[in-house]
């Protein structure tokens, strides 16, 4: 019964995250993320029983049919959702809590060759955008949103939004008041300052050019020399 409730929770997760879904039958027969999740249930169970070879074989078969690679050792909570899914990779020591959503091309990767915790931990209600790479034994705390294409190599506090390469926190939402605190972005601030300086230099050059042309027009001798040179 617990397994059936868990599978039903996975189906509800699709309805919660994907407005394109029309029925539970679509989820069961036409959603590769749902299929990969169910294959992983079997592979992870065999992995915990320390049965050799077969967990990795099941993972390989699942990747062949779904385009999603989940290592049998990865631990996944309830309400897990993978949208589209092609190219998603979840490493061996990854830990995924409840109500987490991943989009296509997401990687939960490792950086160490040692047999220890080397993949990310995702807290409850985390959403990871398409193509994002989360690398190393970092912790992405609850209610975090990771922007598409971001590369996150350090832990992220709760209720934050992360974007960029490398990933940086740009805002933190207060769940009690539902207000958002925008954080300063040093890179963006430098770009804005650079644009302002370029605009100021162009303005000065334009003024200097206009002054020079006016001086030439006012001096007949300079005008004559200018005409002769052309």
C-alpha positions in Angstrom: 0.0 0.0 0.0 2.9 2.4 0.8 4.3 1.8 -2.7 0.9 2.5 -4.4 0.6 5.7 -2.4 4.1 6.8 -3.4 3.4 6.1 -7.1 0.1 8.1 -6.8 2.1 10.9 -5.3 4.5 10.8 -8.3 1.5 11.2 -10.6 0.1 14.1 -8.6 3.5 15.7 -8.9 3.2 15.7 -12.7 -0.1 17.5 -12.5 1.4 20.1 -10.0 4.3 21.0 -12.3 3.1 20.4 -15.9 0.1 22.3 -17.2 0.3 20.2 -20.4 -0.8 17.0 -18.8 -4.4 15.9 -19.5 -4.8 12.6 -17.6 -3.1 10.1 -15.4 -3.0 7.7 -18.3 -0.7 10.1 -20.1 1.6 10.2 -17.1 1.7 6.4 -16.9 2.3 5.7 -20.5 3.9 8.8 -22.0 6.1 10.5 -19.4 9.7 9.3 -19.4 10.4 11.1 -16.1 7.7 9.0 -14.4 9.1 5.8 -16.0 12.6 6.6 -14.9 11.4 7.1 -11.4 9.7 3.7 -11.3 12.7 1.9 -12.8 14.8 3.6 -10.1 12.5 2.2 -7.3 13.4 -1.3 -8.4 17.1 -0.6 -8.9 17.4 1.2 -5.6 15.7 -1.6 -3.7 18.1 -4.2 -5.2 21.0 -1.8 -4.5 20.0 -1.7 -0.8 19.8 -5.4 -0.7 23.5 -5.4 -2.0 22.6 -7.5 -5.1 25.4 -7.1 -7.6 25.2 -6.2 -11.3 21.4 -6.1 -11.7 20.8 -2.6 -10.2 23.2 -1.1 -12.7 21.7 -3.1 -15.5 18.2 -1.8 -14.7 19.6 1.7 -14.5 21.2 1.2 -18.0 18.0 -0.1 -19.5 16.1 2.8 -18.0 18.5 5.2 -19.5 18.1 3.5 -22.9 14.4 4.0 -22.9 14.0 7.3 -21.2 17.2 9.3 -21.8 17.5 9.7 -18.0 20.3 8.2 -16.0 19.7 7.7 -12.3 22.4 5.8 -10.3 20.8 3.0 -8.2 22.5 4.4 -5.1 20.7 7.8 -5.4 18.1 8.4 -2.7 14.9 10.1 -3.9 11.9 11.3 -1.8 8.2 11.6 -2.5 6.6 13.6 -5.2 9.7 13.6 -7.5 9.1 15.0 -11.0 11.4 15.1 -14.1 9.9 17.2 -17.0 10.9 16.0 -20.5 14.0 14.5 -18.9 16.4 13.9 -21.8 19.9 14.2 -20.6 19.2 14.2 -16.9 22.0 12.6 -14.8 21.8 11.9 -11.1 24.9 10.6 -9.4 25.3 7.8 -6.9 25.5 9.8 -3.7 22.8 12.3 -4.6 20.0 12.8 -2.1 16.7 14.3 -3.2 14.1 15.2 -0.7 10.3 15.6 -1.2 8.5 17.6 -4.0 11.6 18.2 -6.1 11.3 19.1 -9.8 14.1 18.7 -12.4 14.0 19.8 -16.0 15.8 18.4 -19.0 19.6 18.4 -19.1 20.0 18.7 -15.3 23.2 17.1 -13.9 23.7 16.3 -10.2 27.4 15.5 -10.6 30.4 14.8 -8.4 34.0 16.1 -8.4 35.8 13.5 -6.2 37.1 10.0 -7.2 36.9 8.9 -3.5 34.1 6.6 -2.4 32.3 9.1 -0.2 29.6 11.7 -0.4 30.4 13.6 -3.6 27.1 14.5 -5.2 24.5 17.2 -4.2 21.7 17.1 -1.7 18.5 18.8 -2.7 16.0 19.8 0.0 12.2 19.9 -0.1 10.4 21.9 -2.9 13.6 22.6 -4.9 13.1 23.4 -8.6 16.1 23.1 -11.0 15.8 24.7 -14.4 16.8 23.1 -17.7 20.5 22.5 -18.3 21.6 23.4 -14.8 24.7 21.7 -13.4 24.9 21.1 -9.6 28.4 19.8 -8.8 29.9 18.4 -5.7 28.8 17.5 -2.2 26.8 20.7 -1.8 23.4 21.3 -0.2 20.6 23.0 -2.0 18.3 23.9 0.8 14.5 23.9 0.9 12.4 26.0 -1.6 15.4 27.0 -3.7 15.0 27.8 -7.4 18.0 27.2 -9.7 17.8 29.1 -13.0 18.3 27.3 -16.4 21.9 26.9 -17.4 23.3 27.7 -14.0 26.4 26.0 -12.7 26.2 25.7 -8.9 29.3 24.6 -7.0 28.5 25.8 -3.5 25.7 25.3 -1.0 22.6 27.5 -1.3 20.5 28.9 1.6 16.8 28.2 1.9 14.2 30.2 -0.2 16.9 31.5 -2.5 17.0 31.9 -6.3 20.3 31.1 -8.0 21.4 32.0 -11.5 24.5 32.3 -13.6 27.9 30.7 -14.1 29.1 30.2 -11.4 25.7 30.2 -9.7 25.1 33.1 -7.4 22.1 34.0 -5.2 20.1 36.9 -6.6 17.1 37.0 -4.3 15.7 35.4 -1.2 12.0 35.0 -0.5 10.6 35.3 3.0 8.1 32.4 3.2 6.3 34.1 6.1 5.5 37.4 4.4 5.9 36.2 0.8 8.3 39.2 0.2 11.4 39.0 -2.0 14.7 40.6 -1.0 16.8 41.4 -4.1 20.5 40.9 -3.4 23.2 43.0 -5.0 24.8 41.4 -8.1 28.5 42.6 -8.4 28.9 41.4 -12.0 25.8 43.2 -13.2 26.7 46.4 -11.3 30.1 46.4 -12.9 28.5 46.0 -16.4 26.1 48.9 -15.6 29.0 51.1 -14.5 31.0 50.2 -17.6 28.0 51.1 -19.8 27.6 54.5 -18.1 31.3 55.3 -18.5 31.2 54.4 -22.2 28.2 56.6 -22.7 30.0 59.5 -20.9 33.1 59.1 -23.0 31.1 59.1 -26.2 29.3 62.2 -25.0 32.6 64.0 -24.4 34.0 62.9 -27.7 30.9 64.2 -29.5 31.2 67.5 -27.7 34.9 67.8 -28.5 34.2 67.0 -32.2 31.5 69.6 -32.3 33.8 72.2 -30.7 36.6 71.4 -33.2 34.3 71.7 -36.2 32.9 75.0 -34.9 36.5 76.3 -34.5 37.4 75.3 -38.0 34.3 77.0 -39.4 35.0 80.2 -37.5 38.7 80.5 -38.7 39.0 81.2 -42.5 42.6 80.1 -42.5 41.9 76.7 -40.9 38.9 76.3 -43.2 41.2 76.9 -46.2 43.8 74.4 -45.0 41.1 71.9 -44.4 39.8 72.3 -47.9 43.3 72.0 -49.4 44.0 68.8 -47.5 40.8 67.2 -48.8 
